[in-house]
Amino acid sequence: MKISARNSLKGTVKQIIPGAVNTEVVIEVAPDVEIVGVITKSSAEALALEVGKEAYAVIKSSDVMVAVE
């Protein structure tokens, strides 16, 4: 796989929560470290996602916000 995004984390699909339009995908990238992504339902189907399958969390963002109380 070649991709221009610099932040690509390999992990294992832990949970898939399908919705009417979007699907929430939980990827464990390290023990007890999970990243949740929301993709279209059709993309989830095209990727043939299954719990236990290897997948990449690819993060491409121009902004990261951090807040505290």
C-alpha positions as CSV (number, residue, x, y, z in Angstrom):
1,M,0.0,0.0,0.0
2,K,1.3,3.5,-0.9
3,I,-0.4,6.5,0.5
4,S,0.6,10.2,1.0
5,A,-0.7,10.4,4.6
6,R,2.1,10.3,7.1
7,N,0.2,8.9,9.9
8,S,-0.7,5.3,9.2
9,L,-1.1,2.9,12.1
10,K,-1.5,-0.8,11.6
11,G,-3.9,-2.7,13.8
12,T,-6.7,-5.2,14.2
13,V,-10.4,-4.5,13.7
14,K,-12.0,-5.0,17.1
15,Q,-15.5,-3.8,16.5
16,I,-17.7,-2.8,13.6
17,I,-20.9,-0.9,14.2
18,P,-23.0,-0.5,11.0
19,G,-25.5,2.3,10.6
20,A,-27.9,3.2,7.8
21,V,-25.3,5.3,6.0
22,N,-22.0,5.2,7.9
23,T,-20.1,2.4,9.8
24,E,-18.1,3.0,12.9
25,V,-14.9,0.9,12.9
26,V,-12.7,0.4,16.0
27,I,-9.1,-0.6,15.3
28,E,-6.7,-1.6,18.1
29,V,-3.3,-0.3,17.2
30,A,-1.5,-1.4,20.5
31,P,-2.7,-3.2,23.6
32,D,-5.5,-1.2,25.1
33,V,-5.0,1.6,22.4
34,E,-8.0,2.0,20.1
35,I,-8.7,4.4,17.2
36,V,-12.3,4.8,16.1
37,G,-13.1,5.9,12.5
38,V,-16.4,6.6,10.8
39,I,-16.5,5.6,7.1
40,T,-19.3,5.1,4.7
41,K,-21.3,1.9,4.8
42,S,-20.3,1.2,1.1
43,S,-16.6,1.7,1.9
44,A,-16.8,-0.7,4.8
45,E,-18.4,-3.3,2.5
46,A,-15.8,-2.7,-0.2
47,L,-13.0,-3.2,2.3
48,A,-14.6,-6.5,3.5
49,L,-14.0,-5.5,7.1
50,E,-14.3,-8.2,9.7
51,V,-13.5,-8.4,13.4
52,G,-10.0,-9.7,13.7
53,K,-8.8,-8.6,10.3
54,E,-5.7,-6.4,9.9
55,A,-6.4,-2.8,8.9
56,Y,-4.8,0.5,9.0
57,A,-6.0,3.7,10.7
58,V,-4.9,6.4,8.4
59,I,-5.0,9.9,9.9
60,K,-4.9,12.9,7.6
61,S,-5.7,16.2,9.3
62,S,-4.6,19.8,9.1
63,D,-5.8,20.5,12.6
64,V,-5.6,18.8,16.0
65,M,-7.5,20.3,18.8
66,V,-6.7,19.8,22.5
67,A,-8.8,21.0,25.4
68,V,-8.8,20.9,29.2
69,E,-11.2,22.0,31.9
